[in-house]
Amino acid sequence: MPVPWEALIPFGLLTAMFGAAGTLLNTSKTAQNQGKPIRYNIDRWDEMMMRRDERLTGHKRGQTANTVAPEGYATSSVWDTERTT
């Protein structure tokens, strides 16, 4: 059975476009995470640590080695704004 050579051009284009889209999506997600790999299976502890890191550094994937919290860290908690008694 002969190979329909004219069908290989659209097949190659589709393969290239899916590859380009996947690569751009991966690059975009990696850039949003400051070059770190994407996180999967995030539990409540990880979410809490991400909120803490965001309050400390301004980015959810940022981490700091400073032993002293910056000014305003104690009052930047969501807990103070959610408490209504």
C-alpha positions in Angstrom: 0.0 0.0 0.0 1.6 3.3 -1.0 2.2 6.1 1.6 0.2 9.3 0.9 3.1 11.7 1.0 0.9 14.8 0.9 -0.5 13.8 4.3 2.9 14.1 6.0 3.1 17.9 5.6 -0.1 18.6 7.8 1.0 15.8 10.2 4.4 17.5 10.6 2.8 20.9 11.1 0.5 19.6 13.8 3.3 17.9 15.5 5.5 21.0 15.5 2.6 23.2 16.7 1.8 20.9 19.6 5.4 20.7 20.5 5.8 24.5 20.4 2.6 25.0 22.5 3.8 22.6 25.1 7.3 24.1 25.3 5.9 27.7 25.6 3.5 26.6 28.3 6.2 24.9 30.3 8.5 27.9 29.8 5.7 30.3 31.0 5.0 28.3 34.1 8.7 27.9 35.0 9.1 31.7 34.6 6.2 32.4 36.9 7.8 30.1 39.5 11.1 32.0 39.4 12.8 29.2 37.5 11.7 26.5 39.9 9.8 23.4 38.8 6.0 23.4 39.0 4.5 22.2 42.3 2.0 19.3 42.2 -0.1 17.7 45.0 0.0 20.8 47.2 -1.6 20.1 50.6 -2.7 22.5 53.4 0.8 22.7 54.9 2.3 23.7 51.6 -0.4 26.3 51.0 0.3 27.7 54.5 4.1 27.9 53.8 3.5 29.5 50.4 1.3 32.2 52.1 4.1 32.7 54.7 6.8 32.9 52.0 4.6 35.4 50.1 4.3 37.6 53.2 8.1 37.4 53.8 9.4 37.9 50.2 6.5 39.2 48.1 6.4 36.0 45.9 4.8 32.7 46.7 7.9 30.8 45.6 10.4 33.1 47.2 12.4 32.1 50.3 14.7 34.1 52.5 17.6 33.3 54.8 17.0 36.3 57.1 16.5 35.3 60.7 14.6 38.5 61.5 11.2 39.1 59.9 10.7 42.4 58.0 8.8 45.3 59.4 5.0 44.8 59.1 5.2 41.0 59.0 3.2 40.6 62.2 0.4 42.7 60.9 0.2 41.4 57.3 -1.6 38.2 58.3 -5.0 37.4 56.8 -6.1 36.3 60.2 -6.4 39.9 61.5 -8.6 40.8 58.6 -10.9 37.7 58.8 -11.5 38.0 62.6 -14.9 39.8 63.1 -16.2 39.5 66.7 
